[in-house]
Amino acid sequence: MRSRIALVLLASAVAACSHTAQDLPDRGFEATNVPVVSRSDYVMDVSAPAGMVSYGEAERLDAWFRSLDLRYGDMVYVDGGYASPARAEVERIAGQYGLFVSPGAPVTPGAFGPDTVRVVVSRTVASVPNCPNWSRPAQPNYNNQMLPNFGCSVNSNMAAMVANPEDLIHGREGSGVVDSMTSAKAIRSYRETAPTGTQGLQDVSTKKDEQ
């Protein structure tokens, strides 16, 4: 009877010291704080009978672009029955900000009149939510987890510096134009430049020059 009780106590002690593994996302070396890309669509309905944008509507559209601080990375679309003839005028205004009008248009809520076109500006923003994050102390760390702030600095800097946040989602497509001279320039410079050791060692002195 005593031996049975001792075995029960020993089993209880071992069970108390054991640890049940949990599904923890930060157990490995991969950062859990990664950039999140979100998109916002801004719309403006422009009067364009038969696709003709008047001077006053063009000025209003230009003022709207300025209020949005239209910049690189934004996508401009034209939607509506007269989108094709109005596209040239919208592209002329968007070209002042270094942008082209993209084909197609995202789905936006609300209806617009038959003699109007809808100009859509899609803007993507990259950010790292919940950073900085020091919600958990460094010690004790029985699960050998990464610190909750791991990845915040590097990924936040990358999200802030990337010119087009959509590049974080899919890579940039090549233009298909290849310049062999440019491609071989770095290789030619590496091959033709003389090694620095052939010019001898510099005479460097740690003594202060006497005046």
C-alpha positions as CSV (number, residue, x, y, z in Angstrom):
1,M,0.0,0.0,0.0
2,R,2.9,2.4,0.8
3,S,4.7,1.6,-2.4
4,R,1.5,2.3,-4.4
5,I,1.1,5.7,-2.7
6,A,4.7,6.5,-3.4
7,L,4.2,5.7,-7.1
8,V,1.2,8.0,-7.2
9,L,3.1,10.8,-5.5
10,L,6.0,10.4,-7.9
11,A,3.7,10.4,-10.9
12,S,2.1,13.6,-9.7
13,A,5.4,15.3,-9.2
14,V,6.6,14.3,-12.7
15,A,3.3,15.6,-14.2
16,A,3.7,18.9,-12.3
17,C,7.1,19.4,-13.8
18,S,6.1,18.5,-17.3
19,H,5.2,21.2,-19.9
20,T,2.5,21.0,-22.5
21,A,3.6,22.4,-25.8
22,Q,1.4,25.1,-27.2
23,D,0.9,26.4,-30.7
24,L,3.0,29.5,-30.4
25,P,3.6,31.5,-33.6
26,D,6.9,33.0,-32.2
27,R,8.7,29.8,-31.3
28,G,10.9,29.9,-34.4
29,F,13.3,32.4,-35.9
30,E,10.7,34.0,-38.2
31,A,9.5,37.4,-37.1
32,T,5.8,37.6,-36.3
33,N,5.8,41.4,-36.8
34,V,5.6,41.7,-40.5
35,P,4.4,44.5,-42.8
36,V,0.6,44.6,-43.6
37,V,-0.4,46.2,-46.8
38,S,-3.9,47.9,-46.9
39,R,-5.6,49.6,-49.8
40,S,-8.0,52.6,-49.8
41,D,-10.0,53.8,-52.8
42,Y,-10.9,57.4,-53.2
43,V,-13.5,58.4,-55.8
44,M,-14.6,61.5,-57.5
45,D,-17.4,61.8,-60.1
46,V,-16.5,64.2,-63.0
47,S,-19.1,65.6,-65.4
48,A,-18.1,64.4,-68.9
49,P,-20.9,64.5,-71.5
50,A,-20.0,62.3,-74.4
51,G,-16.6,61.9,-72.7
52,M,-15.7,65.6,-72.9
53,V,-14.2,67.0,-69.7
54,S,-14.8,70.7,-69.4
55,Y,-12.1,73.1,-68.3
56,G,-13.9,73.7,-65.0
57,E,-14.2,70.0,-64.3
58,A,-10.5,69.5,-65.2
59,E,-9.5,72.2,-62.7
60,R,-11.7,70.6,-60.0
61,L,-10.1,67.2,-60.7
62,D,-6.6,68.7,-60.5
63,A,-7.5,70.3,-57.1
64,W,-8.7,66.9,-55.9
65,F,-5.5,65.3,-56.9
66,R,-3.6,68.0,-55.0
67,S,-5.7,67.5,-51.9
68,L,-4.9,63.7,-52.0
69,D,-1.2,64.5,-52.4
70,L,-1.2,62.2,-55.5
71,R,2.2,60.5,-55.7
72,Y,4.2,57.5,-56.9
73,G,2.6,54.2,-55.9
74,D,-1.0,55.5,-56.4
75,M,-3.2,53.9,-59.1
76,V,-5.6,56.1,-61.1
77,Y,-8.6,54.6,-62.9
78,V,-11.5,55.9,-64.9
79,D,-14.8,54.2,-64.8
80,G,-18.1,54.8,-66.6
81,G,-19.7,54.6,-70.0
82,Y,-17.6,57.4,-71.4
83,A,-14.4,56.3,-69.7
84,S,-12.5,55.7,-73.0
85,P,-12.9,59.2,-74.5
86,A,-12.4,60.9,-71.0
87,R,-9.3,58.8,-70.3
88,A,-7.0,61.1,-72.3
89,E,-7.9,64.2,-70.3
90,V,-7.7,62.5,-67.0
91,E,-4.3,61.0,-68.0
92,R,-3.1,64.5,-69.0
93,I,-3.9,65.8,-65.5
94,A,-2.5,62.7,-63.7
95,G,0.7,63.0,-65.9
96,Q,1.5,66.3,-64.1
97,Y,2.0,64.1,-61.0
98,G,4.1,61.5,-62.9
99,L,1.3,58.9,-63.1
100,F,-0.6,57.1,-65.9
101,V,-4.2,56.0,-65.9
102,S,-4.3,52.2,-65.3
103,P,-6.6,50.0,-67.3
104,G,-9.9,48.8,-65.7
105,A,-11.3,50.1,-62.5
106,P,-12.0,48.6,-59.0
107,V,-15.6,48.1,-57.9
108,T,-16.8,51.1,-55.9
109,P,-20.1,51.6,-54.1
110,G,-22.7,54.0,-55.3
111,A,-24.1,54.8,-58.7
112,F,-23.1,57.8,-60.9
113,G,-24.9,59.6,-63.7
114,P,-24.9,58.6,-67.4
115,D,-23.0,61.8,-68.3
116,T,-20.3,61.4,-65.7
117,V,-17.2,59.4,-65.3
118,R,-15.8,58.2,-62.0
119,V,-12.1,58.8,-61.3
120,V,-10.7,56.3,-58.7
121,V,-7.4,56.7,-56.9
122,S,-6.3,53.5,-55.1
123,R,-3.6,54.0,-52.5
124,T,-1.8,51.2,-50.7
125,V,-0.1,51.8,-47.3
126,A,2.3,49.4,-45.6
127,S,2.6,49.3,-41.8
128,V,3.5,46.9,-39.0
129,P,0.7,46.8,-36.5
130,N,1.3,46.4,-32.7
131,C,4.8,47.8,-32.9
132,P,6.8,48.5,-30.8
133,N,5.7,45.6,-28.6
134,W,7.2,45.1,-25.2
135,S,4.2,43.3,-23.7
136,R,6.2,40.4,-22.4
137,P,9.5,40.5,-20.4
138,A,12.6,38.9,-21.7
139,Q,12.9,36.6,-18.7
140,P,11.7,34.1,-17.7
141,N,11.3,32.5,-21.1
142,Y,10.4,28.9,-20.5
143,N,9.0,28.3,-24.0
144,N,12.2,29.8,-25.7
145,Q,10.0,32.3,-27.6
146,M,11.2,35.3,-29.6
147,L,10.6,38.6,-27.9
148,P,7.3,40.2,-29.0
149,N,9.3,43.2,-30.4
150,F,11.4,41.0,-32.7
151,G,11.2,42.2,-36.2
152,C,9.5,45.5,-35.4
153,S,12.4,47.8,-36.2
154,V,13.6,46.2,-39.5
155,N,10.2,45.6,-40.9
156,S,8.8,49.0,-39.8
157,N,11.8,50.7,-41.6
158,M,11.2,48.6,-44.7
159,A,7.4,49.5,-44.7
160,A,8.3,53.2,-44.3
161,M,10.9,53.3,-47.0
162,V,9.3,51.2,-49.7
163,A,8.2,53.5,-52.6
164,N,5.4,51.3,-53.7
165,P,3.9,49.2,-51.0
166,E,2.4,46.8,-53.6
167,D,6.0,45.6,-54.2
168,L,5.8,43.8,-50.9
169,I,2.9,41.7,-52.2
170,H,4.2,40.8,-55.7
171,G,7.4,41.5,-57.4
172,R,8.0,44.1,-60.1
173,E,7.5,42.7,-63.6
174,G,10.4,43.2,-66.0
175,S,10.1,45.4,-69.1
176,G,11.5,42.9,-71.5
177,V,14.1,45.3,-72.7
178,V,17.7,44.1,-72.1
179,D,20.8,46.2,-72.6
180,S,23.8,43.9,-72.8
181,M,26.3,46.7,-72.4
182,T,24.7,47.8,-69.1
183,S,24.5,44.2,-67.9
184,A,28.2,43.5,-68.6
185,K,29.5,46.9,-67.3
186,A,30.0,45.6,-63.7
187,I,31.7,42.4,-64.8
188,R,34.0,44.3,-67.2
189,S,35.0,46.8,-64.5
190,Y,35.7,43.9,-62.1
191,R,37.9,42.1,-64.6
192,E,39.8,45.1,-65.9
193,T,40.5,46.9,-62.6
194,A,44.0,46.1,-61.3
195,P,44.2,44.5,-57.8
196,T,45.0,46.9,-55.1
197,G,47.9,44.8,-54.0
198,T,49.8,45.5,-57.2
199,Q,50.3,49.1,-56.2
200,G,52.2,48.3,-53.0
201,L,51.4,49.1,-49.4
202,Q,50.8,52.6,-48.2
203,D,53.4,54.2,-45.9
204,V,51.2,54.9,-42.8
205,S,52.7,56.3,-39.6
206,T,51.0,56.5,-36.3
207,K,53.4,59.3,-35.1
208,K,52.2,62.8,-35.0
209,D,53.9,65.0,-37.6
210,E,56.5,67.3,-36.1
211,Q,55.8,71.0,-36.7
